[in-house]
Amino acid sequence: MCCIIHRKKDTKEIPTSNLEKIIKINSDGWGISYMKGKELVVIKSLDMGDAIKQVRELEDANTEFLFHARYTTHGDNTLANCH
């Protein structure tokens, strides 16, 4: 099953151990979405090594975001299927 985290502004950093556990179980790609002004920004990748780095950058900027780690149940492991 996939995992989605909603991180609000002005909240604590997501513990690294939690992120590592989520990424280990849901290792078929990831996506992050957040608002930059009035623009919705969506970043997707199959490189799980970049996921924690991206989460930390958004936390450091105190940005509200959604993080999704994918566990493939349907479809191929492609960037198009990351969401």
C-alpha positions as CSV (number, residue, x, y, z in Angstrom):
1,M,0.0,0.0,0.0
2,C,1.2,3.5,-0.8
3,C,1.9,6.1,1.9
4,I,0.9,9.8,1.8
5,I,2.2,12.3,4.3
6,H,0.7,15.8,4.7
7,R,3.1,18.2,6.3
8,K,1.6,21.5,7.4
9,K,3.5,24.7,7.9
10,D,5.0,25.4,11.3
11,T,5.2,21.7,12.3
12,K,8.1,19.5,13.4
13,E,10.4,17.8,11.0
14,I,9.3,14.3,9.9
15,P,11.7,11.9,11.7
16,T,14.3,10.5,9.4
17,S,13.6,7.0,10.7
18,N,9.9,7.3,9.7
19,L,10.9,8.5,6.2
20,E,13.4,5.7,5.8
21,K,10.9,3.1,6.8
22,I,8.2,4.5,4.4
23,I,10.7,4.6,1.5
24,K,12.0,1.0,2.2
25,I,8.4,-0.4,2.1
26,N,7.1,1.9,-0.7
27,S,10.2,2.0,-3.0
28,D,8.6,2.2,-6.4
29,G,8.8,6.0,-6.8
30,W,7.7,9.1,-5.1
31,G,6.0,12.4,-5.6
32,I,5.7,15.7,-3.8
33,S,3.3,18.5,-4.4
34,Y,3.2,22.0,-2.9
35,M,2.0,25.5,-3.7
36,K,4.5,28.2,-4.8
37,G,2.4,31.3,-4.7
38,K,-0.6,30.5,-6.9
39,E,1.3,27.7,-8.8
40,L,1.0,24.0,-7.9
41,V,4.4,22.4,-8.1
42,V,4.7,18.6,-8.6
43,I,7.9,16.8,-8.4
44,K,8.1,13.0,-9.2
45,S,11.0,10.6,-9.3
46,L,11.9,7.0,-9.3
47,D,15.2,7.7,-7.4
48,M,14.3,7.1,-3.8
49,G,17.6,8.6,-2.7
50,D,16.3,12.0,-3.6
51,A,13.1,11.8,-1.6
52,I,14.4,12.6,1.9
53,K,16.5,15.5,0.4
54,Q,13.4,17.0,-1.2
55,V,11.4,16.6,2.0
56,R,14.1,18.3,4.0
57,E,14.3,21.3,1.6
58,L,10.6,21.9,1.8
59,E,10.6,21.6,5.6
60,D,13.6,24.0,5.8
61,A,11.5,26.5,3.8
62,N,8.5,25.8,6.1
63,T,6.4,24.8,3.1
64,E,3.2,22.8,3.4
65,F,3.3,19.8,1.1
66,L,2.0,16.3,0.3
67,F,4.5,13.5,0.0
68,H,3.6,10.2,-1.7
69,A,5.7,7.1,-1.7
70,R,4.5,4.5,-4.2
71,Y,4.2,0.7,-3.8
72,T,3.2,-0.7,-7.2
73,T,0.0,-2.7,-7.2
74,H,-1.1,-1.8,-10.8
75,G,0.9,-0.6,-13.8
76,D,4.6,-0.4,-14.4
77,N,7.3,1.2,-12.4
78,T,7.6,4.3,-14.5
79,L,7.7,8.0,-13.8
80,A,4.3,8.4,-15.5
81,N,2.8,6.2,-12.8
82,C,4.4,8.1,-9.9
83,H,1.9,10.5,-8.3
